[in-house]
Amino acid sequence: MDQTKTTNYGYCCINTTLQKSEKITTNRSMIKRTFADRGIEYASELALLNVKDLVKVIGWNNRQGIKLFRISSDMFPWMSEYELSDLPDYEKIVNILRGAGKIAMDNGQRLTFHPGPFDVLASLTQSVVDKSIKDLNKHGEIMDLLGLPRTPYAVINIHVNTTQGGKEEAMQRFCDNFQLLDDSVKSRLVVENDDKESQYTTEDLFAGIHSKIGIPITFDYHHHWCHPGDLTQEEALKLAATTWGDTKQLVHYSSCQMLHENAEQTNKRAHADYIYEFIDTYGLALDVELETKAKELALQRYMKQYQLELV
């Protein structure tokens, strides 16, 4: 089946089935004090275990027909503190990553990254910008080691994460600092709309970032529900669609915990464990990452509930 013409669904970072049954996980880490005590040798040991388990997760996804998976950014503990090539187990890790990427590509399984909120390209503080560039470049390096294409197919997804100095000024700094990234990141970077009213809508990102540096916009349905701006859901989704060019559009979806699971929850931005409504793609073929606490279980329940097939 042509995956570019089919909507596929995936999940993020943790496979709870494998974690519970076989203790398989890709995000073994440690606190900073442990890193200070045990150093790069222990970081290498954990990273080797993580990449070995990444192969197992990718294989499980293939057997289930899952075509989309977000890799944990914790796969290499404290990776901003060292060069990956300095890890004692580097050669073993590289060989495993190459194999993992090949398995994913051969089976049409898309792998993505979503670095955290501490990566702020638009910060007014230069040290924060420097650390952000360093961290993002490490993500690009890992994508290269996986052998994935230098296109937004191998997504590295971030937010602007600041409005310091005003939204227009912050987006311009984002665009300026984007130019300082390695090509391994620039070729894969995408930017996502926000759920806070003080932050960025899809329309904001289209005008302030995409129109200037051409990177795609990841449309997040729940974030749009929290902070729609002037566009309807369909309008915002389809505006984001125009930014993806020849690459299949990636979107994020989650249900609202406050509406479906916890009436005492007052934060409308909180994600539910499962999906509670049909995901309207408005006729588009999408790759949909489910941002749910129940991970692959939420994906499987959603597919069964709406009688959809994993292919």
Secondary structure, DSSP 8 states (H G I E B T S, - for coil): --GGGS-EEEEES--HHHHHHH---S-----HHHHHHHHHHHHHHHHHHHHHHHHHHHHHHHHHT--EEE--TTSSTTGGGS-GGGSTTHHHHHHHHHHHHHHHHHTT-EEEB---TT--TT-SSHHHHHHHHHHHHHHHHHHHHTT--SSTTS-EEE-----TT-HHHHHHHHHHHHTTS-HHHHTTEEEE--SSTTS--HHHHIIIIIHHH---EEEEHHHHHHS-TTS-HHHHHHHHHTTSTTS--EEEE--BHHHHT-TT---TT-B-SS--S----TT---EEEE--TTTHHHHHHHHHHTT----
